[in-house]
Amino acid sequence: MRFLLSLCLSLLALPGWAAHGYALWGDLKYPAEFAHFDYVRVDAPKGGELRLVSNQRISTFDKYNPFTMRGSAPAYLSGLMFDSLLAGSMDETGSAYGLLAQDVVVPDDGLSATFRLRPQARFHNGDPVLAADVKHSYDTLVGPYATPAYKTILHDVAGVDVLDERTVRFRFRQPNRELPLTVGGLPVFSRKWGVENGVAKTFDKVVMDIPIGSGPYRIGPVVFGRDITYVRDPGYWARDLNVRRGAYNFDRITVKIYKDNTAQLEAFKAGEFDLMMFYSAGDWARRVTGKRFDSGELVKVEFKHSLPSGFQSYVLNTRRPLLQDVRVREALGLAMDYEWMNRQMFYNSYQRVTGLFGNTECAASGMPSPQELALLEPWRGKVPDSVFGPMAVPPRTDGDASLRGNLRKAKALLNAAGWSVRDGKLRNAKGEAFVLEYLDSRETGARVVSPWIRNLEKIGITLNYRAVDFALYQQRLQKFNFDITSINYPGTNNPGQEYADLFGSKAADMEDSGNLAGVKSPAIDALVADMVGAKSKDQLLPACRALDRLVSHEHLLIPQWTASTHRMAYNAWRLARPAPSKQYPQGMPPYAQGLDWAIGTWWAKP
């Protein structure tokens, strides 16, 4: 009681943020005593089984630790088994509410975030979740054995202090409005995970040890190479908490593993699992058919969302000598005929990606604003001059534009970069041919890349398609041993420190970082810092738009395509979902990821 009184007095003394959740710009939708999120069915029945297919291109898994670099963990393990201090909602952006923590305090100087843990929070082994566990989780994730992405996104965290048994404070190197959400979303695991006979293993040796988390599910039956089942914890400590009420309703979630997309689709049509997301326009248009669809057992629905479009792209690895000239990179993009591909291969179901921040306020367009120019001007002469003109847009081949015209421009750029066609091949002054390799983990990906390969041949460039198994593919990406590959980058309404992992100079030399393009640009580093340090939207928007311009004009990525819907097919005889409402016309909240929404809010029919 004395602690609660002193905490209340301290909250009153702090002019910063103190609440049941945290909002990036101070606009929480749900009040302190809210009963549940608006998009759940509170009385949804518990029970039954949800049968899914692995969303990873793996033939099996070889570890239960999803936070280390080596190996492959089962799909969905992290989200189902590990709770975090805060939990986000699916109907707003830049906000999160207390899960393990019952409140969060951020002082006016923005140099820390203090979380008070709920007394009822428990790990699966029955131990209480304590401040020391939070500190242990943080220290482990920024340590030498976890994937380096954590170290990058937590770069501005100076350390973690255990103030008492259930109060933990994260200290920040500089004010950063995003960091309370970042640290609030970290997975929290027990200090006992990986301890044998009283001795703690180094984290890279914690491989098949059953995770000790506090999430709604535990690991159940496992058949290696075939499937893994997560079993709902009937004593889940947060089952009646407002951020969990009406959620995680299935008693069992079984994730089946298939070796290729064709086997997945045929297994779904045969009734072997209940729900599938579709990323192939061809499958969705022509192959999602059959007797079970005719009978109404299986249904297909496109759920309209308001998510950022992301920037799925071909990534050009600038560590390779052939890809270090921006003119060469631009020429490669000019050889891609997206409009033909969308008509002939994608059934006109996609829209072209146009930058890093599509479908958000951060997207750049037209000429730079005075505020953007103020951020870009110090780098004039060190970045492409085009950055100071209209926003880069992907080349088109319809209307007044044509593929032939684009290829002429590509040839001119290549000639200016010292390449010319001799003996049918593009060669440099030494006579060396221009040959690149496209790396993929699927044989079926060749169909999509082939039109680009054919167009590149017309200007003398050879692009060889190389498909390898997923384990080798993952290893080669971790070590940046590739020329070109394709990555689906998720978008965000609130970009921050994660862009230092994607485009920061330090990350370029960190194995397994997100900087696959290998870019080292002081200008990009500065703009990411401006974006991260923004104290208001008026400061954030010019910074992220300037970053959008610079990355686009550097031609590090060749934009691909995106969709504004989640294409989902499911077994309507076995699964039920929240009913449509005025607020959510399809029952789905606007910022939901399709599978997360289904796993978190659907339920099994009796």
C-alpha positions in Angstrom: 0.0 0.0 0.0 2.9 2.3 0.8 4.4 1.6 -2.6 1.1 2.4 -4.4 0.8 5.6 -2.5 4.3 6.7 -3.3 3.9 5.7 -7.0 0.7 7.8 -7.3 2.5 10.8 -5.7 5.4 10.3 -8.2 3.0 10.2 -11.1 1.4 13.4 -10.0 4.8 15.0 -9.8 5.8 14.0 -13.4 4.4 16.3 -16.1 5.1 13.7 -18.8 3.0 10.6 -19.7 1.4 8.3 -17.1 -1.4 6.0 -18.1 -2.7 2.5 -18.7 -1.1 2.5 -22.1 1.1 4.6 -24.4 0.3 6.5 -27.5 3.0 7.8 -29.8 1.2 11.1 -30.3 -0.9 11.1 -27.1 -4.2 9.9 -28.5 -5.2 6.5 -26.9 -8.6 5.3 -28.2 -9.5 3.2 -25.2 -10.0 4.7 -21.7 -8.4 3.4 -18.5 -11.2 1.1 -17.5 -12.2 -0.2 -21.0 -13.7 -3.7 -20.9 -12.4 -5.1 -24.2 -11.3 -4.1 -27.7 -14.3 -3.2 -29.9 -13.5 -5.8 -32.6 -13.7 -9.0 -30.5 -16.7 -11.0 -29.6 -16.5 -11.1 -25.8 -18.6 -14.3 -25.4 -16.9 -16.2 -28.1 -16.8 -19.9 -27.1 -13.5 -21.5 -26.1 -12.6 -24.8 -27.6 -11.9 -26.7 -30.8 -8.9 -26.6 -33.1 -7.6 -24.2 -35.7 -5.5 -26.0 -38.3 -3.0 -23.8 -40.2 -0.2 -24.1 -42.6 3.2 -22.8 -41.9 3.8 -19.4 -43.4 7.5 -20.1 -43.7 9.2 -21.7 -46.6 10.8 -24.5 -44.5 10.6 -28.2 -44.6 10.8 -28.5 -40.9 12.1 -26.6 -37.8 15.1 -27.3 -35.7 14.8 -25.1 -32.6 12.2 -23.6 -30.2 14.2 -20.4 -29.7 12.9 -17.8 -32.2 15.4 -15.1 -31.1 18.7 -16.5 -32.2 20.4 -16.3 -35.6 20.9 -19.9 -36.5 18.2 -22.3 -37.5 14.4 -22.2 -38.0 11.8 -21.9 -35.3 8.2 -23.1 -35.8 5.7 -20.6 -37.2 3.7 -18.4 -34.8 5.7 -19.6 -31.7 6.8 -16.1 -30.6 3.4 -14.5 -30.7 1.6 -17.4 -29.0 4.0 -18.1 -26.2 5.6 -14.8 -25.1 3.7 -11.9 -23.7 5.1 -8.4 -23.7 4.7 -5.4 -21.4 2.2 -3.7 -23.7 -0.2 -5.1 -26.3 -1.2 -3.2 -29.5 -4.8 -2.9 -30.8 -5.9 -3.6 -34.3 -8.0 -0.5 -34.8 -5.5 2.2 -34.2 -1.8 2.9 -34.9 1.0 4.0 -32.6 -0.8 2.9 -29.5 -0.5 0.0 -27.0 -2.1 -1.0 -23.7 -0.9 -2.7 -20.6 -0.5 -6.5 -20.7 2.3 -7.6 -18.4 2.5 -4.0 -17.2 -0.5 -2.3 -15.7 0.8 1.2 -16.4 3.6 3.1 -18.1 5.2 6.4 -17.0 7.3 8.5 -19.3 8.7 11.7 -17.8 8.6 15.1 -19.5 12.3 14.8 -20.6 11.5 11.6 -22.5 14.6 9.9 -21.2 13.0 6.8 -19.6 9.9 4.6 -19.5 8.9 3.0 -16.2 6.6 0.0 -16.2 4.8 -1.5 -13.2 4.1 -5.2 -13.6 0.7 -6.8 -12.8 0.9 -8.9 -9.6 -1.1 -11.7 -11.3 1.3 -12.1 -14.3 2.6 -15.6 -14.4 5.0 -17.7 -16.5 3.9 -21.1 -17.7 5.8 -22.8 -14.9 3.8 -20.8 -12.3 6.5 -18.3 -11.4 5.5 -14.6 -11.2 6.8 -12.3 -13.9 9.2 -10.0 -12.2 11.2 -6.9 -13.1 14.3 -9.1 -13.1 12.8 -11.2 -15.8 12.2 -8.1 -18.0 15.7 -7.0 -17.5 17.1 -10.5 -18.3 15.0 -10.6 -21.5 16.3 -7.2 -22.6 19.9 -8.0 -21.7 19.7 -11.3 -23.6 18.1 -9.8 -26.7 20.9 -7.1 -27.0 23.6 -9.7 -26.2 25.9 -11.4 -28.5 23.8 -14.5 -29.3 20.4 -13.0 -30.3 19.6 -11.8 -33.8 21.3 -8.3 -34.3 18.0 -6.6 -35.3 17.2 -6.2 -31.6 20.5 -4.5 -31.0 19.8 -2.1 -33.8 16.2 -1.1 -32.8 17.3 -0.8 -29.2 20.4 1.2 -29.9 19.0 4.2 -28.0 18.2 2.2 -24.9 21.0 3.0 -22.4 20.0 0.2 -19.9 17.4 -1.3 -17.7 17.0 -0.7 -13.9 15.1 -3.0 -11.5 13.5 -0.5 -9.2 11.8 -3.1 -7.1 10.3 -6.6 -7.5 7.7 -5.5 -10.0 8.9 -2.1 -11.3 11.3 -1.8 -14.2 12.7 1.3 -15.8 14.2 1.6 -19.3 16.7 4.5 -19.7 17.1 6.1 -23.0 20.2 7.8 -24.5 18.1 10.6 -26.0 14.4 11.5 -26.1 12.6 9.2 -28.5 8.8 9.1 -28.6 8.8 5.6 -30.2 11.0 3.8 -27.6 8.3 3.3 -25.0 6.3 1.3 -27.6 9.5 -0.5 -28.8 10.5 -1.7 -25.3 6.9 -2.3 -24.4 6.6 -4.8 -27.3 9.7 -6.8 -26.4 9.1 -10.5 -25.6 9.5 -11.3 -22.0 10.8 -14.7 -20.9 11.8 -16.4 -17.7 15.4 -16.3 -16.3 15.0 -20.1 -15.9 14.7 -20.7 -19.6 17.9 -22.5 -20.6 19.1 -23.2 -17.0 20.2 -26.8 -16.4 21.3 -28.1 -13.0 21.4 -24.5 -11.8 23.7 -23.4 -14.6 22.5 -21.1 -17.3 23.5 -21.9 -20.9 24.7 -19.2 -23.3 21.7 -18.1 -25.3 22.9 -19.7 -28.6 22.8 -23.0 -26.8 19.2 -22.6 -25.8 17.8 -24.5 -28.8 15.3 -27.2 -28.0 14.6 -26.1 -24.4 10.9 -25.6 -24.1 10.3 -21.8 -23.8 9.2 -20.5 -20.5 6.9 -17.6 -21.5 3.7 -16.2 -20.2 1.5 -16.2 -23.4 -1.8 -17.9 -24.0 -0.4 -21.1 -25.5 2.2 -23.7 -24.7 3.8 -26.3 -27.0 1.8 -29.5 -27.3 2.3 -32.5 -29.6 5.0 -32.2 -32.2 5.7 -34.4 -35.2 9.0 -33.1 -36.6 8.8 -32.5 -40.3 5.0 -32.5 -40.3 3.4 -30.3 -37.7 3.4 -28.7 -34.3 0.4 -28.1 -32.0 0.1 -25.2 -29.6 -2.2 -25.9 -26.7 -4.2 -23.2 -25.0 -3.2 -22.7 -21.3 -6.5 -23.0 -19.4 -4.9 -21.2 -16.5 -3.6 -18.3 -18.7 -3.1 -15.5 -16.3 -4.5 -12.8 -18.6 -7.5 -14.6 -20.0 -9.9 -12.1 -18.3 -7.8 -9.0 -18.9 -9.3 -6.3 -21.2 -6.6 -6.6 -23.8 -7.2 -10.4 -24.0 -10.9 -10.7 -23.4 -12.6 -12.5 -26.3 -9.2 -13.4 -27.7 -7.3 -16.7 -28.3 -10.3 -18.9 -28.3 -9.0 -22.1 -29.8 -8.0 -24.9 -27.5 -5.4 -26.1 -30.0 -3.6 -24.4 -32.9 -1.9 -27.0 -35.2 0.5 -25.7 -37.8 1.2 -28.2 -40.6 4.3 -28.1 -42.8 4.3 -28.7 -46.5 7.3 -28.6 -48.8 5.8 -26.6 -51.6 2.9 -24.3 -52.5 1.1 -26.8 -54.7 1.0 -29.3 -51.9 -0.3 -26.7 -49.5 -3.1 -25.7 -51.8 -4.2 -29.2 -52.6 -4.1 -30.2 -48.9 -6.3 -27.2 -48.1 -8.8 -28.1 -50.8 -8.8 -31.7 -49.4 -9.8 -30.4 -46.0 -6.5 -31.0 -44.2 -6.4 -27.6 -42.6 -8.9 -24.7 -42.1 -7.5 -21.4 -43.2 -5.0 -20.1 -45.8 -3.8 -16.7 -46.9 -3.2 -16.4 -50.6 -0.3 -14.4 -52.0 -0.4 -15.7 -55.5 -2.9 -13.9 -57.8 -2.9 -16.9 -60.1 -3.9 -19.3 -57.3 -6.6 -16.9 -56.1 -8.1 -16.3 -59.5 -7.9 -19.9 -61.0 -7.1 -22.5 -58.5 -9.1 -21.7 -55.3 -12.0 -23.9 -56.6 -13.4 -27.4 -56.0 -16.2 -29.4 -54.5 -15.7 -28.0 -51.0 -16.0 -24.4 -52.4 -19.2 -25.4 -54.4 -20.8 -26.9 -51.2 -20.0 -23.8 -49.1 -17.7 -25.7 -46.8 -14.8 -23.6 -48.0 -15.3 -19.9 -48.7 -12.9 -17.2 -50.2 -13.1 -13.6 -49.0 -11.1 -10.5 -49.7 -10.9 -8.4 -46.6 -10.2 -4.7 -47.2 -7.6 -3.2 -44.9 -6.0 0.2 -44.2 -2.5 -1.1 -43.6 0.5 0.6 -45.1 1.3 -0.9 -48.4 4.9 -1.8 -47.5 7.7 -1.9 -50.0 8.0 -5.4 -51.4 11.0 -5.1 -53.7 13.8 -6.6 -55.6 16.8 -5.8 -53.4 20.1 -4.8 -55.1 23.1 -5.7 -53.0 25.5 -2.7 -53.4 28.3 -4.7 -51.8 28.7 -6.2 -55.3 30.9 -4.2 -57.6 28.5 -4.4 -60.5 25.7 -2.8 -58.5 27.6 0.1 -56.9 26.8 2.7 -59.7 23.4 4.3 -59.2 23.0 4.6 -63.0 23.3 0.8 -63.3 20.7 0.2 -60.6 18.3 2.6 -62.3 18.9 0.9 -65.6 17.9 -2.5 -64.1 14.6 -1.0 -62.9 13.8 0.4 -66.3 13.9 -3.2 -67.8 11.0 -4.3 -65.6 7.6 -4.2 -67.3 5.2 -4.2 -64.4 2.1 -3.2 -66.4 2.5 -6.2 -68.7 3.1 -8.5 -65.7 0.0 -7.2 -63.9 -2.2 -7.8 -67.0 -0.7 -11.1 -68.1 0.3 -12.8 -64.8 -1.5 -11.1 -61.9 -5.1 -10.7 -63.2 -4.8 -6.9 -62.6 -5.1 -7.6 -58.9 -2.1 -5.5 -57.7 -1.0 -1.9 -57.4 2.6 -0.9 -57.9 4.7 -0.1 -54.9 5.8 3.6 -55.1 8.1 4.1 -52.1 8.8 3.2 -48.5 5.7 4.6 -47.0 2.8 3.9 -49.3 -0.7 4.4 -47.9 0.6 6.5 -45.0 1.1 10.2 -44.3 4.9 9.6 -44.6 4.7 8.9 -48.4 6.6 11.6 -50.4 5.1 13.0 -53.6 5.7 15.8 -56.0 8.4 18.4 -55.2 10.1 18.5 -51.8 8.5 20.8 -49.2 10.6 23.6 -47.7 10.9 21.5 -44.5 12.1 18.5 -46.5 14.6 20.6 -48.4 16.0 22.0 -45.1 16.9 18.4 -44.2 18.2 17.5 -47.6 20.2 20.6 -48.4 23.3 19.8 -46.3 23.8 16.7 -48.5 23.7 18.4 -51.9 26.5 17.1 -54.0 26.8 14.0 -51.9 23.4 12.5 -53.0 21.8 12.2 -56.5 20.8 15.6 -57.8 17.4 14.1 -58.6 16.6 14.0 -54.9 15.9 17.7 -55.0 13.4 17.4 -57.9 10.1 15.5 -58.2 9.7 12.3 -56.2 10.9 9.2 -58.0 8.2 7.1 -59.5 8.6 3.6 -61.0 8.8 3.6 -64.8 5.6 2.7 -66.7 5.0 1.0 -70.0 1.4 2.2 -70.7 0.0 5.5 -72.0 2.8 7.6 -73.6 5.5 5.3 -72.1 6.7 2.0 -73.5 9.2 -0.7 -72.7 11.2 0.1 -75.8 11.6 3.7 -74.6 12.6 2.6 -71.2 15.2 0.2 -72.6 16.7 3.0 -74.6 17.0 5.1 -71.4 18.6 2.0 -69.7 21.2 1.7 -72.5 22.1 5.4 -72.2 22.6 5.0 -68.4 24.7 1.9 -68.8 26.8 3.6 -71.5 27.4 6.6 -69.2 28.5 4.1 -66.5 31.1 2.6 -68.8 29.2 -0.4 -70.3 28.5 -1.1 -73.9 27.2 -4.0 -75.9 29.8 -6.1 -77.7 29.3 -9.6 -79.2 25.7 -9.5 -77.9 26.8 -9.0 -74.3 27.1 -5.9 -72.1 30.8 -5.4 -71.3 33.0 -3.0 -69.5 36.3 -1.5 -70.7 38.1 -4.7 -69.7 35.7 -6.8 -71.8 34.0 -8.4 -68.8 30.4 -9.4 -69.3 27.6 -8.0 -67.1 26.3 -11.2 -65.3 24.2 -11.2 -62.1 22.5 -13.9 -60.1 18.9 -13.8 -58.7 18.6 -15.8 -55.5 15.3 -17.4 -54.5 14.2 -20.2 -52.2 11.4 -21.4 -54.6 11.6 -23.0 -58.0 8.2 -21.5 -58.7 9.6 -18.0 -58.4 11.3 -18.3 -61.8 7.9 -17.7 -63.5 7.6 -14.2 -62.1 11.3 -13.2 -62.7 11.4 -14.6 -66.3 9.9 -11.5 -68.0 12.4 -9.3 -66.3 15.3 -11.6 -67.3 14.1 -11.5 -71.0 14.0 -7.7 -71.0 17.5 -7.5 -69.4 18.8 -9.8 -72.2 17.7 -7.1 -74.7 20.2 -4.7 -73.3 22.9 -7.3 -72.9 22.6 -8.1 -69.2 22.5 -11.8 -68.1 20.5 -12.5 -65.0 20.7 -16.1 -63.9 18.0 -17.5 -61.7 19.2 -19.6 -58.8 16.8 -21.5 -56.5 18.2 -23.0 -53.3 16.6 -24.7 -50.3 15.3 -22.3 -47.6 18.1 -23.1 -45.1 20.8 -22.2 -47.6 18.8 -19.2 -48.8 18.5 -17.9 -45.2 22.2 -18.5 -44.6 23.2 -16.6 -47.8 21.0 -13.6 -46.9 22.4 -13.6 -43.4 25.9 -13.4 -44.8 24.9 -11.0 -47.7 26.0 -13.6 -50.2 23.7 -12.7 -53.1 23.4 -10.2 -56.0 19.6 -9.7 -56.2 16.7 -11.2 -54.2 13.1 -10.3 -53.4 11.9 -9.2 -50.0 8.5 -8.3 -48.8 9.1 -5.4 -46.3 6.1 -4.6 -44.1 5.1 -1.0 -43.9 4.4 1.2 -40.9 2.5 4.3 -40.0 5.1 5.3 -37.5 8.6 4.6 -38.8 11.5 4.7 -36.4 14.7 3.0 -35.4 14.0 -0.1 -37.4 15.0 1.9 -40.5 18.5 2.0 -39.1 18.5 -1.7 -39.3 17.2 -1.6 -42.9 19.3 1.2 -44.3 21.8 2.3 -41.6 25.6 2.3 -42.2 26.3 0.3 -39.0 23.9 -2.4 -40.0 25.6 -2.9 -43.4 28.5 -4.7 -41.7 26.4 -6.7 -39.1 25.7 -10.2 -40.2 22.0 -11.0 -40.3 21.0 -7.4 -40.2 18.1 -6.0 -42.3 20.4 -3.9 -44.5 20.4 -6.3 -47.3 21.2 -3.6 -49.8 24.5 -2.9 -48.1 23.9 0.9 -48.2 26.3 3.1 -46.3 25.1 6.7 -46.6 25.7 9.4 -44.0 22.7 11.3 -45.4 20.4 8.3 -44.8 21.8 7.9 -41.3 21.1 11.5 -40.6 17.5 11.3 -41.9 16.8 8.2 -39.9 18.1 10.0 -36.8 15.9 13.0 -37.6 12.9 10.7 -38.0 13.6 8.8 -34.8 14.2 12.0 -32.8 11.0 13.7 -34.0 9.0 15.1 -31.1 5.8 15.8 -33.1 4.2 14.8 -36.4 5.2 18.2 -37.8 8.8 17.0 -37.3 8.3 13.4 -38.3 6.6 13.9 -41.7 9.4 15.9 -43.4 12.0 13.5 -42.1 10.3 10.4 -43.3 9.4 12.0 -46.6 13.0 13.1 -47.2 14.2 9.6 -46.4 11.6 8.2 -48.8 13.0 10.5 -51.6 16.6 9.6 -50.9 16.2 5.8 -50.8 14.0 5.9 -53.9 16.4 8.1 -55.9 19.4 5.9 -54.9 17.6 3.0 -56.7 18.6 0.5 -54.0 15.3 -1.3 -54.4 13.2 -2.1 -57.5 9.6 -1.7 -56.4 7.3 -4.6 -57.0 3.6 -4.8 -56.1 1.1 -4.7 -53.3 -2.5 -5.5 -52.5 -5.1 -3.5 -50.5 -6.9 -6.7 -49.3 -6.2 -9.8 -47.3 -7.1 -12.8 -49.6 -8.2 -15.5 -47.2 -10.0 -18.8 -47.7 -11.3 -20.8 -44.7 -13.6 -23.6 -43.6 -16.9 -22.0 -42.8 -18.2 -25.2 -41.3 -15.5 -25.3 -38.7 -14.6 -21.6 -38.1 -16.6 -18.6 -37.1 -15.4 -14.9 -37.1 -16.6 -11.6 -35.6 -19.8 -10.4 -37.3 -19.7 -7.3 -39.5 -20.7 -4.0 -37.8 -21.1 -0.4 -38.7 -17.6 0.3 -37.3 -16.1 -2.8 -39.0 -18.1 -3.6 -42.2 -16.3 -6.9 -42.7 -15.8 -7.7 -39.0 -12.1 -7.0 -39.4 -10.5 -4.0 -37.8 -8.7 -1.7 -40.2 -5.1 -2.4 -39.2 -5.3 -6.1 -38.7 -2.9 -8.6 -40.3 -5.1 -11.3 -41.7 -3.6 -14.4 -39.9 -3.1 -12.5 -36.6 -6.7 -11.4 -36.7 -7.9 -15.0 -37.3 -5.7 -16.6 -34.7 -6.5 -13.9 -32.1 -10.3 -13.4 -32.5 -11.9 -16.2 -34.5 -13.3 -19.3 -32.8 -14.3 -22.9 -33.5 -17.9 -23.8 -34.3 -19.4 -26.4 -32.0 
